């Protein structure tokens, strides 16, 4: 009998210990927050084993638990708390299930002084776009991280990871500063723990973690701080349309309506013009916007208020935590219009001086203008997106400097006619302008093409003096070439010298070719001259239609002006200066590019594909 009682006692003790055992919590997102934000409401996502039946309590007296939201999946709880009266503190979130109790410490931090006044990027800046995996390897020890799904690095495979990281970029900040750009735009640096092919960063598996192969969250914060110390800004790439299929939010969905088509793969048509198309069917709109990029990139549903809040808070968290100066939002028109508009409003309410640029890859200026804040074409809808990407101008520039400019069309006429249509834009100065990026053919398609440096010089002069916010893709300054027909990996080649043992180190001028150094020096001269130049940053634009193949335009601010002449002929051209008098306040000027004094009294002669850049 004593043995029976003993067995029962042991069984009861075992049962009690099991019931009193705390729940296993896998994720708390965000892991901390700040007091004093303009929006006092905070969503805290809890992900753990069967936690939805828990009663929830918080230990703070000045923080109010407003709402506890359960999802279809019992492994999630969404807490909405009010921080209106909260001071910096650590409080406890308590989950109770019968005798079982789980305590989760949660910190509300003190904001850094002036955090709300973070300065965004603007038309006074030039962005330098870097794909972190392909620029430089500063910490070879993090190339392979135990437990991550892609367990190889292969620089001979353009589809594989190559080992570039944040430290690698940080090691070359002097090079970037010396070039003369003023901001660094990084392709996504958040975790992409996928089986393969996610070196580019666009398949995020944890929105709150830097990919460990790039470094840690603290490494990123340090990178931003050291970049700021160099006088450079940082723009962070974000992706709210989709995530990676290994993201826990997809693998163990809170509810099926967190993803479009209830979490089932349906291919997008990529026809995002349906968003502004008065004649599009509802089915066509849904397929374009709710469809998935690929099966391994599930499409998030921003119409779900919890999803929208989760994504919005994530961007605010990175701004507040790391001190970034801007966001580039990937595939902006593929996401829900109203959800993204709410996101833009929320970010700019917290940070009035911040800037966001949306990837608006559409075929015309009319379609792109629809997406810019306060667009008359979109009214009464409003995207609240300050800056859009000028893809049509990219296309025109890639043709204009190859073609002969006639009296009526072709060549530089493309630029004149395109800019003549800027009336469709709410704010032409808030357009991101570029010759190429990580998704397009490089400005030079092949090494053989780089023999024509006149093309490069005219394009760079135009890009850096016309309206908008210029962006330069890493390696352009050393004439890196690639054709998209050869695959995306070729567009994202390693920067020569970014890895120990590279046969050539193009960070070092002594190891660059003469032509590379000529290109670098030309671009550097333009960039350093542009830096802090208020005429280019804020000046008005006036231009004259090409005459005898010569295109001229003026940027003016107050009593200062910059005048550019471009010869679109493969031969010398001379023009009468009478039609340009209102843009030429003096009869002599010094060419910024060469330092030569040029007579401007009657006639101007430009060499074949020549450029003059005058400053008055």
C-alpha angles and dihedrals in degrees: 000000000000089000090054092051090047091051092049091048092051091047092051092048090050091049092049093049090051093049091047093050113114120248118258110249115200102178139017111186120221095019092207140357141194138257119234101038115150091237104057096192118098129188114209115193115206120194118186144124112302095328099146094092091058124116107230127218133168125208100216122103096204098045119080123211100218103175141003112203123196121203132209087262111071089213093076139071125177116204122195113197133182116230097178093120098025123128124196107288147126115249134173129250106206124200115194126192108172106297092346115098130182122193120200116187112217127191128214105195133207112255118240114254111270093010092139091056097061109153116237128209118273144168090295089066135078115207122217109206116214131181100211096211091056106040109067140333110229098164113033089180091073095052090098119033117193112243097022115121101235102064101180143071117203119170090185090063113073090199095054134076116274101192105252114151147171093273089055091057091043090054089059101045089112089058092049093046091047091052088061106239116137104208139035120219112198124201108235116309099182121111116294101179095174132142094249147334099039098112087115093065100233097119101069117194097178119024093196100051133074110229105264091226087065095041138265132304088260090051089056092049089050090048091054092047093050091045089052089050087060090054092254129128127222126225118194124211115227133184119203099157094071145355136204119284090238091062109120089229088065101033090053102020118205086219134338092253091068085082133044119258087022092287095306120127115255117164119239118233090220088227098131091159083086087080090071099025111114090197101047120118119240089241091055091050093049094048092049097045103031097036119102127249091223136341090262092054108065113204114242120223109228090182087076103089092216092054092048091050093046092053095042093051090048093060092045089049092056093046092050096040102042102023097233119176102217149000130229107203113211121225091356099177092051092069128073110291097219093042092053092044089054089050093052091049093048094050094046092045089060095039112027094180095048124108134215126191120196124210100241104176101181132137104244142036090241092058092045094046088059088070099052120100114272093009111175089210092061097043128163084027117069125194093195085211106144099199133032131189115254100221095159091058089051089057093048093049092050089058103031098069093050100049128076112249111233128193090268113022150350130062114027091004085076091063094044094049094044094051089046086068096057087113087091091065124083091211117008091185089065095063120112107229125196145155095219144339142189093294100047138060110277117256087259111047096196141014089250090060092059090073086083101075093164088072090053094046095050092045094050093046091052096043093051098044105039125084121289140042111302123220125195123197116229113266095026088109090061095042098254107181134199141156120219088220086074092058136270092277091067090056089056101048121159117270105249108252097023091111129057109256097026107151091229128031109204092183083075115071090209090065098045121094120253091254092049090051091049091052092044094049092048094050092042091053091052094045096047090047091049094050109105092359104145093191091063094037098049109004127121121251125233124171143177125220114258112278119196086349094305119123119197133183140169134219112199137183119172109315094338125089144172120210124195128196120191124187110214094187130097087226139053115286132199123196136187107244096212094099090052100050096109088058095047113067093176137040094228131042140170118242107235092210099054105016090234121143110235128200112232102176103108116344138016125208122200125190120235109302087352129165131210120190114188126185121199 
